[in-house]
């Protein structure tokens, strides 16, 4: 799991993450303000967790951006612990907090993890 902890240090400054572990699963919690289930893609490929997400913004028609510093576009690949798998993984996003539960087992070659609004 140390490789995962190291990779989390390289996330963008706007993204905060926690990793929790139980006897049968890992729980990854990422703060992704403004990101919704529709703007997220999460998958496991070759022992790596791939997360792609983008903040959605509603800009009133009478305004235009003069400066945009709050953008969140996440495109990361995180190494999974050797005993983690995406098979049976679950994800929820609630008010910009993504929670991914990854069961422990032998690594699966490739799988998509569905993410739903909580």
Secondary structure, DSSP 4 states (H G I P E B T S, - for coil): -HHHHHHHTTS-TT-EEEEEE-SSEEEEEEE-TT--GGGEEEEEETTEEEEEEE------TT---S------EEEEEEEPPTTB-STT-EEEEETTEEEEEEEBSSPPSEEE--EEE-
